[in-house]
Amino acid sequence: RIEQLPSFVEEHGHCKIPLRHPQLGNLSSTIRRRYKERNEGKKNSLSDERMSQLVDLGFVFEAGKSPNFRSRKKMSWGERYEELLEFKEEHGHVIVPQNSGPLGTWVKEQRTGYRKMKAGEKSPMTTEKALKLSEIGFVFDASDRWNKGN
């Protein structure tokens, strides 16, 4: 089944395989367990060569609700906006999955900030930022995208 990982990466753009995935969930769980054992100094069948292959694919060894993306440098709002423009150029839309890493987290923060701003609460969102996002087709209420066919 490990031969299916490159196809998964090509289709999904990442190698964070959910445990509930019908074909790869069990494999993913086994790899993560062996990775943990290996880090604890226990011998197992996860070879250096296999580890290298998995790392090259971008396999997420320590998965959870929010993988550890905190090691990356903090980017400014403008830098993330530019990253969003690159995402749009590549994908043709700006609907970034919230669990897809730093950009997904930033998108979620923009939606939350917008809701707070609209409710009159303190928020890092400004009218200028909201306008800039609106101009590129940003969806502030992700549930709306299903109703509009996006």
Disulfide bonds with the S-S distance in Angstrom:
none
